[in-house]
Amino acid sequence: MAVPEADLAFHGEVSLHAGSVRVRFTPQNHGPSDLADATVRLRWSKPVVEATRLPEGCLRAGVSSVLCRTGALDAGSVGRVVEVVVRVAGAPGEVGVRIDTAWSGGAVDHNPRNNRHAVLALDTGDVYYF
């Protein structure tokens, strides 16, 4: 039995201002197989003390992480934009954010470079793209 193959990708932005971290991303499936669903993991380098705006399909998954469902992603399609805003502990001058696939809906992804990102955001309010 053949295992489905899907090339998941996540593209978006991260910003930090006064301890509030905003992560906004769009999932994509470059195919060749459709996916009924997938899960994106967001991890912060500081503990999350408040998750003020978790969209539908996202939940806390530990002290410093959140999991978000992508929903169905047909081959060659772009999913819905997901925006997560959290407050991290203290008033850090910088926060690292890691974005990756936690679950690929049972498909194999031979190109993980476009779904694993590490972003360092400085407390300037500037937007950092991935």
Phi, psi and chi 1 to 4 in degrees:
 res  aa     phi    psi   chi1   chi2   chi3   chi4
   1 MET       -  128.7 -172.5  165.0  158.9      -
   2 ALA   -77.1  139.2      -      -      -      -
   3 VAL   -88.2  131.7  175.3      -      -      -
   4 PRO   -64.7  150.0   18.7  -25.8      -      -
   5 GLU  -120.4  131.8  179.4 -179.1  -16.9      -
   6 ALA  -142.1  134.8      -      -      -      -
   7 ASP   -98.8   94.9 -178.7   12.4      -      -
   8 LEU   -78.3  144.4  -71.8  170.5      -      -
   9 ALA  -142.2  146.5      -      -      -      -
  10 PHE  -128.8  127.5  -51.0  119.4      -      -
  11 HIS  -130.6  137.0  -57.9  -71.3      -      -
  12 GLY  -177.8 -147.3      -      -      -      -
  13 GLU  -151.1  156.3   59.3 -168.7   51.8      -
  14 VAL  -133.3  140.7  175.8      -      -      -
  15 SER  -142.7  153.2   62.4      -      -      -
  16 LEU  -132.1  131.3  167.5   65.2      -      -
  17 HIS  -149.4  118.2  179.5   68.5      -      -
  18 ALA    53.4   41.8      -      -      -      -
  19 GLY    85.5   -4.8      -      -      -      -
  20 SER   -98.5  122.9  179.2      -      -      -
  21 VAL  -111.6  126.8 -174.3      -      -      -
  22 ARG  -112.2  125.3  178.3  178.8  161.3  -91.9
  23 VAL  -120.5  124.4  179.8      -      -      -
  24 ARG  -129.1  126.9 -174.3  174.2 -169.5  -94.7
  25 PHE  -147.6  161.0   67.7   91.9      -      -
  26 THR  -123.3  122.8  -56.1      -      -      -
  27 PRO   -80.5  148.3   25.4  -28.5      -      -
  28 GLN  -135.4  151.9  -64.0  177.7  -38.6      -
  29 ASN  -124.4  108.0  177.4    6.5      -      -
  30 HIS   -81.5   -1.3  -64.0  -66.8      -      -
  31 GLY    86.1 -170.5      -      -      -      -
  32 PRO   -87.5  -10.9   30.4  -33.6      -      -
  33 SER   -99.6  150.7  -61.1      -      -      -
  34 ASP   -73.8  154.7  -63.7  -16.4      -      -
  35 LEU  -122.3  134.0  -69.3  175.9      -      -
  36 ALA   -72.6  -29.4      -      -      -      -
  37 ASP  -174.0  161.7 -156.3   -6.3      -      -
  38 ALA  -151.2  167.7      -      -      -      -
  39 THR  -128.6  130.0  -55.5      -      -      -
  40 VAL  -102.2  136.3  179.5      -      -      -
  41 ARG  -107.6  129.1  177.6  178.9   28.5 -122.0
  42 LEU  -112.6  128.1  -53.0  171.8      -      -
  43 ARG  -129.3  133.4  -70.0  178.0  -75.0  179.6
  44 TRP  -104.7  151.0  -69.8  -95.1      -      -
  45 SER   -77.6   -9.7   61.0      -      -      -
  46 LYS  -120.5  153.0  -56.3  -71.5 -177.3 -171.6
  47 PRO   -62.4  140.5  -20.3   30.1      -      -
  48 VAL   -84.5  122.7  172.1      -      -      -
  49 VAL  -100.4  -18.9  -66.0      -      -      -
  50 GLU  -154.5  128.9 -176.7 -179.5  -10.7      -
  51 ALA  -111.3   87.5      -      -      -      -
  52 THR   -75.1  -35.5   54.8      -      -      -
  53 ARG  -130.6   75.8  -74.4 -172.2 -102.0  172.4
  54 LEU   -91.3  121.0  -71.7 -178.0      -      -
  55 PRO   -70.9  166.5   23.7  -29.8      -      -
  56 GLU   -56.7  135.6 -177.1  177.1  -24.9      -
  57 GLY    93.0    1.5      -      -      -      -
  58 CYS  -118.0  147.6  -66.4      -      -      -
  59 LEU  -150.8  155.7   57.2   85.8      -      -
  60 ARG   -66.1  142.1  -70.2  -77.1  -59.8  -94.6
  61 ALA  -132.8   28.4      -      -      -      -
  62 GLY   143.6 -173.1      -      -      -      -
  63 VAL   -64.2  -35.2  173.2      -      -      -
  64 SER  -134.4   29.1   60.4      -      -      -
  65 SER  -143.4  156.6   61.9      -      -      -
  66 VAL  -136.5  141.5  168.4      -      -      -
  67 LEU  -111.0  139.1  -63.0  173.1      -      -
  68 CYS  -132.9  134.6  -65.8      -      -      -
  69 ARG   -77.4  143.6  -65.8  178.6   57.3 -168.8
  70 THR   -88.2  -24.9   64.1      -      -      -
  71 GLY    81.5 -178.7      -      -      -      -
  72 ALA   -64.1  137.6      -      -      -      -
  73 LEU  -131.7  103.6  -68.4  168.7      -      -
  74 ASP   -68.3  154.4  -67.2  -22.9      -      -
  75 ALA   -57.6  132.4      -      -      -      -
  76 GLY    79.2   15.2      -      -      -      -
  77 SER  -112.5  165.0   73.7      -      -      -
  78 VAL  -113.8  134.0  175.1      -      -      -
  79 GLY   -86.5 -171.9      -      -      -      -
  80 ARG   -75.4  150.2   65.8  178.6  169.9   81.0
  81 VAL   -71.2  133.9  174.2      -      -      -
  82 VAL  -115.1  129.0  177.6      -      -      -
  83 GLU  -124.9  124.2 -177.1  172.3  -26.6      -
  84 VAL  -121.4  129.0  174.9      -      -      -
  85 VAL  -122.4  126.4  178.0      -      -      -
  86 VAL  -132.1  159.6  -60.3      -      -      -
  87 ARG  -109.7  130.2  179.6  161.8  -62.8  -74.6
  88 VAL  -100.6  162.4  -66.6      -      -      -
  89 ALA   -63.7  142.1      -      -      -      -
  90 GLY    72.0 -159.7      -      -      -      -
  91 ALA  -127.8   69.7      -      -      -      -
  92 PRO   -68.5  148.2   26.8  -33.9      -      -
  93 GLY   -78.3  -16.7      -      -      -      -
  94 GLU  -155.7  153.9   62.4 -174.2   36.8      -
  95 VAL  -140.7  133.6  169.9      -      -      -
  96 GLY   -91.1  140.3      -      -      -      -
  97 VAL  -127.6  129.9 -179.5      -      -      -
  98 ARG  -111.7  134.9  -66.9 -169.3  178.4  -85.4
  99 ILE  -124.4  128.9  -59.2  101.5      -      -
 100 ASP  -159.1  173.3   65.6   -6.6      -      -
 101 THR   -84.0  124.2  -57.3      -      -      -
 102 ALA   -91.0  -31.8      -      -      -      -
 103 TRP  -152.7  131.0  178.8   68.4      -      -
 104 SER  -106.7   24.5   62.5      -      -      -
 105 GLY    66.2   22.6      -      -      -      -
 106 GLY    88.0   -1.1      -      -      -      -
 107 ALA   -91.8  154.5      -      -      -      -
 108 VAL   -94.9  142.5   63.8      -      -      -
 109 ASP  -121.6  108.6 -173.5  -17.7      -      -
 110 HIS   -84.6    0.3  -66.2  -67.6      -      -
 111 ASN  -129.9   69.5 -178.4   23.2      -      -
 112 PRO   -74.4   -6.9   28.2  -35.0      -      -
 113 ARG   -60.3  -29.8  -68.5 -178.8  -50.1  -90.7
 114 ASN   -95.0    7.8   58.1    1.3      -      -
 115 ASN  -128.2   13.0   66.0   17.8      -      -
 116 ARG  -126.9  114.6  -67.2 -178.9 -173.4  158.3
 117 HIS  -132.6  147.1  -55.4  -76.7      -      -
 118 ALA  -128.8  124.3      -      -      -      -
 119 VAL  -125.9  132.6  180.0      -      -      -
 120 LEU  -104.6  116.6  179.8   64.1      -      -
 121 ALA  -107.6  129.4      -      -      -      -
 122 LEU   -90.6  152.9  -56.8  178.9      -      -
 123 ASP   -77.8   68.7 -174.5   13.9      -      -
 124 THR  -124.3  -12.0   59.4      -      -      -
 125 GLY    83.9   -5.2      -      -      -      -
 126 ASP   -67.7  154.1  -68.8  -23.0      -      -
 127 VAL   -97.6  131.3  174.9      -      -      -
 128 TYR  -113.5  125.8  -60.9   88.3      -      -
 129 TYR   -98.0  147.6  -63.1   94.3      -      -
 130 PHE  -135.0      -   60.6   89.5      -      -
